[in-house]
Amino acid sequence: MSTLSIIIPAYNEARTIHLILNKVIETPIAYQVEKEIIVVNDCSSDDTEAVMKAFIDSRPGVNIRTFNQPFNQGKGAAIHKGIELATGDYVLVQDADLEYDPADYNLLLRPMVEGVADVVYGSRFMGIGPHRILFFWHSIGNKFLTFLSNMFTNLNLTDMETCYKMFRADIIKNVVLREKRFGFEPEVTARISRVKGVRIYEVGISYYGRTYDEGKKIGAKDGFRAIYCILKYGIFDRRTYKR
């Protein structure tokens, strides 16, 4: 039996972390795949650490671990730590908010377990699942960043910035990653695109976006950082593997 390692970076998610964890735990997997849940608390200033401890204590028998970063480093750094700790055959990133639905795990897993994919992206701009209608300029920004990324990677992705990225563990664990904050998405896409013979697939997923009042954290400065990362890892830093 294979194992899917689900990495959940969390920062100040004490109010809702139990909701996404319950969804992840209760989501059935259609294949012979077990779930390993790894929550990386990015030194939250709220009660995320205490809430996580209480949650784990209340769910004995569930394969869930937590790691508390010694200081706030950013989402990318939390994902790096999760990848390091993962023991599964496949690795998936799951945001701690409620924007992405674990019910889509099987869509992402299918090309992996069928042996045709090494990496699968979940696109918010494909498929027939429910999509919350939110910000026009955010969607334009996402499409622009994806277009710019595709120019340098020679991929034809529709959603480079998606949270849902699933990797074969043996590949992602050997790829060098440096970006500690929201630059993770363009960096990992650039690095992965240069893995020799890599097979990248994209599937449509649902999207339940949040407003800023509801806790959305990404903003314009993160968009400019993404442009910088696309250029940096597309032109100047073209390493793929750890030394």
N, C-alpha and C positions, 0 to 999 in steps of 0.2 A: 504493500500500500504506500502511495506517495503522500507527501505532506505539503500543504500550502502555508507558508509563513506570511501572516498578515501584519504589516508594520503600521502602527497608528501613532504618528507624532501628535503630541497634545500640548497645548499651551493655554492655560486659563479656560479649561473646558469642564470645570467641576459641575456646572449646572446641567450639562447635557451628555457627558461622557458615558454615563450608564445607558443612555438610550441607544447610542451607536454600538456599544459593546453587546447589549442584549440582541440587537439585530444581527450582528456578526455571529454570535453564538448560535442563534436560532435558525439562521439561514441554512437550509439543507444543501449539500453538495451532491450533484447527480453522479459523480464519478467516484472511483475508489480513492478518495483523497481526504486526508484528515486535516484539521485546522490547528495551526499554532499561532496564537495571538501575542504580539509583542507591543506593548504600549511604552513609548519613550516620552516621559514627562520633561519638557524643556524648561525646567526650573520655574514652574508656574508660580505666580504671586498670589493665586487664590488657593482653594482647598483641593486642587486636583490630586495631589499626592495622597491625602487622607481619604478622599473619595475612592481612589483606585485601590488602596489597601483594604478598605471595607468591602468593596465589590468583590475582590479576589477571595477574601475570607468567606464571603457569602455564597461563592460558587465553587465548592471543592470538587475536584475531578475534572474541571475545565482546564485545558492546556493554555494558560494565560500567564504571561510574565510582565513585569514592569521594570523599567530602568529610569532612574531619576538623574538627569543631567546635573552636574555640580554647579553650573551657571548657565544662564540663557545664551544659546548659541544660534538658534534659528531652526526652521523646519528642515532645511537640507541636512544640517548636522545631526538632527534627530533621526532622519532617514538613514544616514551613514551608520549610526550606531545600531539601528534596527537591522540593517543588512549584515553587519558584523555579528550580531547575536543570533540571526536566523539559522535554523538547523534544517529547514525544509528543502524540498526539491524545487519549489517555485516560490517566488517572492512577490508580494503585492503591496502597494502603498494604499492605505485607507485613511482619509482625513477623519479627524475626531468629530467634526461637525456633522450635520445631517444632509449635506448636499449630494452625496453619492450613496446609492442603494446597494447593499451587499447582495441583494437578490440577483444582481448582474454578474456575480462571481462565475456562475456556470458559463455565461457567454464568453468571458475572458479565458476560462480554463479549457474550453472545448478545443481550440486549435493547438493548445499545449499538450493535452493528454492524447490527442490524435497524432502527435508527433510531426506536425507540419510547421509549427511556430517555435521560435526561441524567445520572442518578445511579443506581447500583445498590448496595444493601447486601446483604452475605452474612449470612444469619441462622443462628445456631447452634441455633435453636429450631424450625426448619422442615426439611423434607426427610427423606430416608431414608439419607443417608450415615452412616458410623460416627461415634459421639460417645462420647468417654471419660466414664465416670461419676466425678464428683469431689465437689464440695462443695455440699450442699443450700442453705446460707445464701448462697453466692455466686450461685446461680441465682435465689433469691428476690430478692436485691439487684439483680441485673441486670434482672429483670422489673419491679421497683419503679421503678428509674431510667428504664426505657423508658416505663413508664406515665406517670410524671411529665413526662418530655420530651414525650410525645405530647399531654398536656393543653395545653402551651403552643405546640406547633408545628401542632396539628391534623392530625398524621399518624397512621397506624395501624401503625407499625413493630412488629415483634416483638423486635428486638435492636438497640437504638440503640448499645450499647457494643461492637458487633462491630469487630474490626480491619479486616475486608475491606469497604472502601468504595471504589467505583470512580466516578470523576467524568469528565465531559468536561473536557478541560484548559482550554478557553477560558472555562469557568464558574468552576472552582475557582481559577484564577490571578487572577481579578478579585474574589474574595470576601475580605473583611477577616478575618484570623485573629490572635488575640492569645494564646490559652492555650498556654503553653510545656510543660506536663506532661500529666497524664492528663485534663485538662479539655478536650483537643482534641475528643473524641467528642461531648459535648453541645453544645459551641460550634459545631462545623461543622454539626451537624444543625440547630441553630436558625437559623444563617445561611442554609444551603441552602434550608430550608423557605420562606424569604421571597423567593427568586429568582422573579421573575415568570414564570409559565408553566412552571416546572420540572416535569419528569416523573421521579418517583422510583419505582424498582422494588425489590423484595426477592426474593432467591432463597435456597433452602436450601443450606447448605454442611456439610462435615464439620468435626469439632472434636476435636483430640488434646491436651486440656488438660494443663498441667504442675502438679505440686504445688510447694509452697514449697521443699521439699528439692531439687527438680529445677530451681529457678531462677525460679519465678513471682515477680513483683515487686509487683504491684498489691495494695493492702490496704485496710483500713477507712477510713483517712484519705483515700484516693483516692475512695472512695464519697461521703464528705461533701463533698469538693471538687466532685464531679459534681453533687450537689444544688445547691450554691452556683452553679455555672455554668448549670444549667438555669434557675434563678430569675433570675440576672443577665442572661443573653442572651435569656430569654423575656419579661422585663418591662422592664428598665432600658436595656440596650445593644442596640438593635434595628437597628443598622446592618447593611447587607448588603455593599455594595461598597466597595472601596478608593477613596479620594478621589484 
